[in-house]
Amino acid sequence: MTQDQLLWGAVSMLMKQHGEHAPRKVAERIGSLAVEGDMAGVALWKDIAHRMDMMMRSRAQ
């Protein structure tokens, strides 16, 4: 499985688990990682956030 597939899978899982609250969960995770100084984790979760935004926009159309 590619990194791209893994990230899209994470987005799908988060959306399924948290529904409309998923973006807030992702933002909370980014904040926690930033406080811990985990910039690689922040970058990964920002990528997830971007993909989630793309998915939510495509569903809204």
Biopython code that builds the backbone (N, CA, C, O; Angstrom):
import numpy as np
from Bio.PDB.StructureBuilder import StructureBuilder

atoms = [
    (1, "MET", "N", (0.853, -1.178, 0.000)),
    (1, "MET", "CA", (0.000, 0.000, 0.000)),
    (1, "MET", "C", (0.900, 1.242, 0.000)),
    (1, "MET", "O", (1.901, 1.299, 0.714)),
    (2, "THR", "N", (0.528, 2.217, -0.802)),
    (2, "THR", "CA", (1.332, 3.437, -0.892)),
    (2, "THR", "C", (1.001, 4.403, 0.249)),
    (2, "THR", "O", (-0.018, 4.256, 0.924)),
    (3, "GLN", "N", (1.859, 5.371, 0.450)),
    (3, "GLN", "CA", (1.620, 6.420, 1.445)),
    (3, "GLN", "C", (0.326, 7.168, 1.139)),
    (3, "GLN", "O", (-0.442, 7.503, 2.041)),
    (4, "ASP", "N", (0.098, 7.424, -0.148)),
    (4, "ASP", "CA", (-1.118, 8.109, -0.578)),
    (4, "ASP", "C", (-2.357, 7.309, -0.172)),
    (4, "ASP", "O", (-3.315, 7.874, 0.357)),
    (5, "GLN", "N", (-2.341, 6.017, -0.414)),
    (5, "GLN", "CA", (-3.467, 5.160, -0.048)),
    (5, "GLN", "C", (-3.674, 5.128, 1.466)),
    (5, "GLN", "O", (-4.808, 5.153, 1.944)),
    (6, "LEU", "N", (-2.585, 5.073, 2.207)),
    (6, "LEU", "CA", (-2.679, 5.070, 3.671)),
    (6, "LEU", "C", (-3.316, 6.354, 4.193)),
    (6, "LEU", "O", (-4.152, 6.320, 5.096)),
    (7, "LEU", "N", (-2.912, 7.486, 3.616)),
    (7, "LEU", "CA", (-3.466, 8.766, 4.064)),
    (7, "LEU", "C", (-4.950, 8.888, 3.734)),
    (7, "LEU", "O", (-5.733, 9.364, 4.555)),
    (8, "TRP", "N", (-5.336, 8.459, 2.535)),
    (8, "TRP", "CA", (-6.761, 8.495, 2.185)),
    (8, "TRP", "C", (-7.550, 7.537, 3.072)),
    (8, "TRP", "O", (-8.692, 7.822, 3.431)),
    (9, "GLY", "N", (-6.953, 6.413, 3.422)),
    (9, "GLY", "CA", (-7.603, 5.484, 4.347)),
    (9, "GLY", "C", (-7.795, 6.113, 5.717)),
    (9, "GLY", "O", (-8.834, 5.933, 6.352)),
    (10, "ALA", "N", (-6.797, 6.846, 6.166)),
    (10, "ALA", "CA", (-6.909, 7.534, 7.463)),
    (10, "ALA", "C", (-8.037, 8.560, 7.429)),
    (10, "ALA", "O", (-8.804, 8.681, 8.385)),
    (11, "VAL", "N", (-8.133, 9.292, 6.330)),
    (11, "VAL", "CA", (-9.204, 10.280, 6.186)),
    (11, "VAL", "C", (-10.568, 9.589, 6.238)),
    (11, "VAL", "O", (-11.471, 10.034, 6.945)),
    (12, "SER", "N", (-10.703, 8.515, 5.493)),
    (12, "SER", "CA", (-11.979, 7.789, 5.472)),
    (12, "SER", "C", (-12.347, 7.278, 6.861)),
    (12, "SER", "O", (-13.499, 7.379, 7.281)),
    (13, "MET", "N", (-11.375, 6.736, 7.563)),
    (13, "MET", "CA", (-11.609, 6.217, 8.907)),
    (13, "MET", "C", (-12.032, 7.338, 9.862)),
    (13, "MET", "O", (-12.975, 7.178, 10.637)),
    (14, "LEU", "N", (-11.338, 8.454, 9.802)),
    (14, "LEU", "CA", (-11.674, 9.581, 10.673)),
    (14, "LEU", "C", (-13.077, 10.112, 10.384)),
    (14, "LEU", "O", (-13.828, 10.436, 11.304)),
    (15, "MET", "N", (-13.420, 10.198, 9.107)),
    (15, "MET", "CA", (-14.753, 10.668, 8.735)),
    (15, "MET", "C", (-15.829, 9.705, 9.224)),
    (15, "MET", "O", (-16.887, 10.124, 9.693)),
    (16, "LYS", "N", (-15.547, 8.419, 9.109)),
    (16, "LYS", "CA", (-16.508, 7.407, 9.546)),
    (16, "LYS", "C", (-16.682, 7.437, 11.063)),
    (16, "LYS", "O", (-17.803, 7.347, 11.562)),
    (17, "GLN", "N", (-15.576, 7.564, 11.794)),
    (17, "GLN", "CA", (-15.625, 7.561, 13.259)),
    (17, "GLN", "C", (-16.213, 8.829, 13.844)),
    (17, "GLN", "O", (-16.975, 8.774, 14.809)),
    (18, "HIS", "N", (-15.865, 9.976, 13.266)),
    (18, "HIS", "CA", (-16.197, 11.253, 13.892)),
    (18, "HIS", "C", (-17.196, 12.105, 13.111)),
    (18, "HIS", "O", (-17.649, 13.140, 13.600)),
    (19, "GLY", "N", (-17.536, 11.677, 11.911)),
    (19, "GLY", "CA", (-18.520, 12.414, 11.119)),
    (19, "GLY", "C", (-18.147, 13.879, 10.951)),
    (19, "GLY", "O", (-17.011, 14.206, 10.609)),
    (20, "GLU", "N", (-19.109, 14.752, 11.193)),
    (20, "GLU", "CA", (-18.880, 16.187, 10.992)),
    (20, "GLU", "C", (-17.868, 16.772, 11.969)),
    (20, "GLU", "O", (-17.396, 17.892, 11.772)),
    (21, "HIS", "N", (-17.531, 16.032, 13.017)),
    (21, "HIS", "CA", (-16.558, 16.499, 14.009)),
    (21, "HIS", "C", (-15.123, 16.106, 13.653)),
    (21, "HIS", "O", (-14.185, 16.472, 14.361)),
    (22, "ALA", "N", (-14.954, 15.366, 12.565)),
    (22, "ALA", "CA", (-13.623, 14.904, 12.166)),
    (22, "ALA", "C", (-12.619, 16.043, 11.968)),
    (22, "ALA", "O", (-11.483, 15.928, 12.426)),
    (23, "PRO", "N", (-12.999, 17.138, 11.302)),
    (23, "PRO", "CA", (-12.009, 18.216, 11.151)),
    (23, "PRO", "C", (-11.526, 18.768, 12.494)),
    (23, "PRO", "O", (-10.355, 19.119, 12.636)),
    (24, "ARG", "N", (-12.413, 18.844, 13.467)),
    (24, "ARG", "CA", (-12.003, 19.330, 14.786)),
    (24, "ARG", "C", (-11.022, 18.353, 15.438)),
    (24, "ARG", "O", (-10.053, 18.776, 16.068)),
    (25, "LYS", "N", (-11.268, 17.055, 15.289)),
    (25, "LYS", "CA", (-10.358, 16.051, 15.845)),
    (25, "LYS", "C", (-8.972, 16.174, 15.220)),
    (25, "LYS", "O", (-7.955, 16.071, 15.906)),
    (26, "VAL", "N", (-8.950, 16.394, 13.919)),
    (26, "VAL", "CA", (-7.664, 16.547, 13.224)),
    (26, "VAL", "C", (-6.955, 17.810, 13.713)),
    (26, "VAL", "O", (-5.749, 17.785, 13.956)),
    (27, "ALA", "N", (-7.682, 18.899, 13.858)),
    (27, "ALA", "CA", (-7.085, 20.151, 14.348)),
    (27, "ALA", "C", (-6.541, 19.978, 15.763)),
    (27, "ALA", "O", (-5.468, 20.488, 16.082)),
    (28, "GLU", "N", (-7.275, 19.263, 16.608)),
    (28, "GLU", "CA", (-6.805, 19.006, 17.973)),
    (28, "GLU", "C", (-5.507, 18.209, 17.957)),
    (28, "GLU", "O", (-4.587, 18.485, 18.727)),
    (29, "ARG", "N", (-5.442, 17.212, 17.066)),
    (29, "ARG", "CA", (-4.232, 16.388, 16.964)),
    (29, "ARG", "C", (-3.052, 17.234, 16.493)),
    (29, "ARG", "O", (-1.948, 17.110, 17.023)),
    (30, "ILE", "N", (-3.281, 18.083, 15.510)),
    (30, "ILE", "CA", (-2.217, 18.964, 15.022)),
    (30, "ILE", "C", (-1.723, 19.853, 16.161)),
    (30, "ILE", "O", (-0.518, 20.030, 16.339)),
    (31, "GLY", "N", (-2.654, 20.410, 16.927)),
    (31, "GLY", "CA", (-2.274, 21.262, 18.060)),
    (31, "GLY", "C", (-1.458, 20.518, 19.091)),
    (31, "GLY", "O", (-0.458, 21.041, 19.583)),
    (32, "SER", "N", (-1.866, 19.305, 19.427)),
    (32, "SER", "CA", (-1.132, 18.495, 20.411)),
    (32, "SER", "C", (0.280, 18.199, 19.937)),
    (32, "SER", "O", (1.240, 18.307, 20.700)),
    (33, "LEU", "N", (0.397, 17.828, 18.679)),
    (33, "LEU", "CA", (1.718, 17.520, 18.132)),
    (33, "LEU", "C", (2.606, 18.760, 18.090)),
    (33, "LEU", "O", (3.810, 18.670, 18.331)),
    (34, "ALA", "N", (2.019, 19.915, 17.787)),
    (34, "ALA", "CA", (2.790, 21.159, 17.753)),
    (34, "ALA", "C", (3.317, 21.498, 19.143)),
    (34, "ALA", "O", (4.464, 21.921, 19.292)),
    (35, "VAL", "N", (2.481, 21.313, 20.156)),
    (35, "VAL", "CA", (2.906, 21.585, 21.534)),
    (35, "VAL", "C", (4.059, 20.656, 21.924)),
    (35, "VAL", "O", (4.985, 21.061, 22.627)),
    (36, "GLU", "N", (3.991, 19.408, 21.458)),
    (36, "GLU", "CA", (5.048, 18.431, 21.748)),
    (36, "GLU", "C", (6.316, 18.694, 20.924)),
    (36, "GLU", "O", (7.368, 18.116, 21.197)),
    (37, "GLY", "N", (6.211, 19.564, 19.919)),
    (37, "GLY", "CA", (7.370, 19.857, 19.071)),
    (37, "GLY", "C", (7.589, 18.831, 17.975)),
    (37, "GLY", "O", (8.670, 18.772, 17.389)),
    (38, "ASP", "N", (6.573, 18.018, 17.688)),
    (38, "ASP", "CA", (6.675, 16.980, 16.658)),
    (38, "ASP", "C", (6.268, 17.565, 15.310)),
    (38, "ASP", "O", (5.125, 17.419, 14.877)),
    (39, "MET", "N", (7.209, 18.222, 14.661)),
    (39, "MET", "CA", (6.907, 18.903, 13.407)),
    (39, "MET", "C", (6.640, 17.914, 12.266)),
    (39, "MET", "O", (5.875, 18.224, 11.354)),
    (40, "ALA", "N", (7.256, 16.736, 12.305)),
    (40, "ALA", "CA", (6.969, 15.725, 11.290)),
    (40, "ALA", "C", (5.528, 15.245, 11.447)),
    (40, "ALA", "O", (4.828, 15.038, 10.456)),
    (41, "GLY", "N", (5.091, 15.070, 12.680)),
    (41, "GLY", "CA", (3.705, 14.686, 12.937)),
    (41, "GLY", "C", (2.733, 15.766, 12.509)),
    (41, "GLY", "O", (1.675, 15.476, 11.949)),
    (42, "VAL", "N", (3.092, 17.015, 12.772)),
    (42, "VAL", "CA", (2.256, 18.141, 12.346)),
    (42, "VAL", "C", (2.107, 18.131, 10.831)),
    (42, "VAL", "O", (1.004, 18.303, 10.312)),
    (43, "ALA", "N", (3.204, 17.931, 10.126)),
    (43, "ALA", "CA", (3.157, 17.909, 8.656)),
    (43, "ALA", "C", (2.272, 16.777, 8.154)),
    (43, "ALA", "O", (1.491, 16.967, 7.222)),
    (44, "LEU", "N", (2.389, 15.607, 8.761)),
    (44, "LEU", "CA", (1.569, 14.466, 8.367)),
    (44, "LEU", "C", (0.084, 14.758, 8.578)),
    (44, "LEU", "O", (-0.736, 14.503, 7.695)),
    (45, "TRP", "N", (-0.255, 15.290, 9.741)),
    (45, "TRP", "CA", (-1.661, 15.567, 10.044)),
    (45, "TRP", "C", (-2.205, 16.750, 9.236)),
    (45, "TRP", "O", (-3.406, 16.822, 8.975)),
    (46, "LYS", "N", (-1.331, 17.671, 8.843)),
    (46, "LYS", "CA", (-1.779, 18.740, 7.944)),
    (46, "LYS", "C", (-2.110, 18.164, 6.568)),
    (46, "LYS", "O", (-3.035, 18.624, 5.899)),
    (47, "ASP", "N", (-1.356, 17.166, 6.158)),
    (47, "ASP", "CA", (-1.654, 16.481, 4.898)),
    (47, "ASP", "C", (-3.012, 15.781, 5.008)),
    (47, "ASP", "O", (-3.819, 15.841, 4.081)),
    (48, "ILE", "N", (-3.261, 15.127, 6.125)),
    (48, "ILE", "CA", (-4.562, 14.494, 6.362)),
    (48, "ILE", "C", (-5.664, 15.547, 6.337)),
    (48, "ILE", "O", (-6.715, 15.330, 5.734)),
    (49, "ALA", "N", (-5.433, 16.676, 6.983)),
    (49, "ALA", "CA", (-6.430, 17.756, 7.009)),
    (49, "ALA", "C", (-6.732, 18.246, 5.601)),
    (49, "ALA", "O", (-7.891, 18.479, 5.259)),
    (50, "HIS", "N", (-5.699, 18.404, 4.786)),
    (50, "HIS", "CA", (-5.885, 18.860, 3.398)),
    (50, "HIS", "C", (-6.735, 17.863, 2.610)),
    (50, "HIS", "O", (-7.648, 18.252, 1.882)),
    (51, "ARG", "N", (-6.428, 16.582, 2.762)),
    (51, "ARG", "CA", (-7.183, 15.550, 2.060)),
    (51, "ARG", "C", (-8.634, 15.509, 2.554)),
    (51, "ARG", "O", (-9.561, 15.312, 1.769)),
    (52, "MET", "N", (-8.811, 15.695, 3.852)),
    (52, "MET", "CA", (-10.162, 15.701, 4.404)),
    (52, "MET", "C", (-10.960, 16.866, 3.816)),
    (52, "MET", "O", (-12.133, 16.716, 3.473)),
    (53, "ASP", "N", (-10.318, 18.012, 3.705)),
    (53, "ASP", "CA", (-10.978, 19.170, 3.104)),
    (53, "ASP", "C", (-11.377, 18.869, 1.663)),
    (53, "ASP", "O", (-12.487, 19.195, 1.242)),
    (54, "MET", "N", (-10.476, 18.251, 0.912)),
    (54, "MET", "CA", (-10.775, 17.889, -0.470)),
    (54, "MET", "C", (-11.970, 16.932, -0.534)),
    (54, "MET", "O", (-12.857, 17.097, -1.371)),
    (55, "MET", "N", (-11.988, 15.931, 0.353)),
    (55, "MET", "CA", (-13.079, 14.961, 0.356)),
    (55, "MET", "C", (-14.406, 15.628, 0.709)),
    (55, "MET", "O", (-15.427, 15.363, 0.074)),
    (56, "MET", "N", (-14.390, 16.484, 1.712)),
    (56, "MET", "CA", (-15.612, 17.137, 2.141)),
    (56, "MET", "C", (-16.146, 18.079, 1.056)),
    (56, "MET", "O", (-17.357, 18.177, 0.858)),
    (57, "ARG", "N", (-15.243, 18.767, 0.356)),
    (57, "ARG", "CA", (-15.669, 19.653, -0.736)),
    (57, "ARG", "C", (-16.275, 18.859, -1.880)),
    (57, "ARG", "O", (-17.262, 19.284, -2.481)),
    (58, "SER", "N", (-15.691, 17.711, -2.184)),
    (58, "SER", "CA", (-16.210, 16.914, -3.303)),
    (58, "SER", "C", (-17.584, 16.331, -2.950)),
    (58, "SER", "O", (-18.432, 16.184, -3.830)),
    (59, "ARG", "N", (-17.810, 16.004, -1.701)),
    (59, "ARG", "CA", (-19.108, 15.477, -1.272)),
    (59, "ARG", "C", (-20.182, 16.551, -1.267)),
    (59, "ARG", "O", (-21.361, 16.253, -1.455)),
    (60, "ALA", "N", (-19.781, 17.795, -1.055)),
    (60, "ALA", "CA", (-20.731, 18.907, -0.969)),
    (60, "ALA", "C", (-21.249, 19.321, -2.352)),
    (60, "ALA", "O", (-22.270, 19.999, -2.460)),
    (61, "GLN", "N", (-20.549, 18.915, -3.390)),
    (61, "GLN", "CA", (-20.947, 19.346, -4.741)),
    (61, "GLN", "C", (-22.081, 18.529, -5.274)),
    (61, "GLN", "O", (-22.535, 18.761, -6.394)),
]
sb = StructureBuilder()
sb.init_structure("model")
sb.init_model(0)
sb.init_chain("A")
sb.init_seg("    ")
for serial, (resi, resn, name, xyz) in enumerate(atoms, 1):
    if name == "N":
        sb.init_residue(resn, " ", resi, " ")
    sb.init_atom(name, np.array(xyz, "f"), 0.0, 1.0, " ", f" {name:<3s}", serial, name[0])
structure = sb.get_structure()
